[in-house]
Amino acid sequence: MIDLHTHSLLSDGALLPSELVRRAYAVGYKAIGIADHADISNIDFIVPRIVKSSQALTSSKIKVIPGIELTHVPPKDFPSLIKYARANGIKLVIVHGETIVEPVIPGTNSAALECDIDILAHPGLITLKDAKVAAKRGIHLELTAKTGHSLTNGHVARIACEAKARLVLNTDAHGPKDLITRDTAMSIALGSGLTDMRALAVFNNSSQLLKKF
């Protein structure tokens, strides 16, 4: 299992990075992205801590990717925050997309897809136009195991396939019970309406993205 979207207690998760990584390994993970929530108020606090812990916790058994998830950030601030994160050791940049269960700023999806990001998380009722931008720019759209955010997995899968955008599947884990096995992840992918072949492609996309880091 490769899960590139998880949270530690550096933001609103329940676990220290060390316990999060240990529990992920015990479930069968080969790689995990720690991508805590960030905005202008805390990015300077969490970035060095995520980078330091990711370096310390990466081993031959599991790879730990230092990331951030820009969350409820005014779109105009994306470029400067992304530049800061990248310059200070963050490898994986995620933007908290327009999930239907939170009041995300309208236009977040479109603005994020014009920036130097890797994943647009739980993008809700993403438009075909935006999905085509993601496809063109090589940005991955997320299917998620997270309760609530997963309500639009079927729509995201259908639009991504139509636009030929790459999909990944992550947990958005905030606690130990959120971590899943690859078999469960496969069931979620199939449950979003993907065929067996396209579901397998989702996992291959995560593997290919991991090589970037």
Buried (B, 14 or more C-beta within 10 A) or exposed (E): BBBBBBBBBBBEBBBEBEBBBBBBBEBEBBBBBBBBBBBEEBBEEBBEBBBEBBEEBBEEEBBBBBBBBBBEBEBEBBEEBBEBBBEBBBBBBBBBBBBEBBEBEEEBBBBBBBBEBBBBBBBBEBBEEBBBBBBEEEBBBBBBBBEEBBBBBBBBBBBBBEBEBBBBBBBBBBBBEBBBEBEBBBBBBBBBBBEEEBBEBBBEBBEEBBEEB
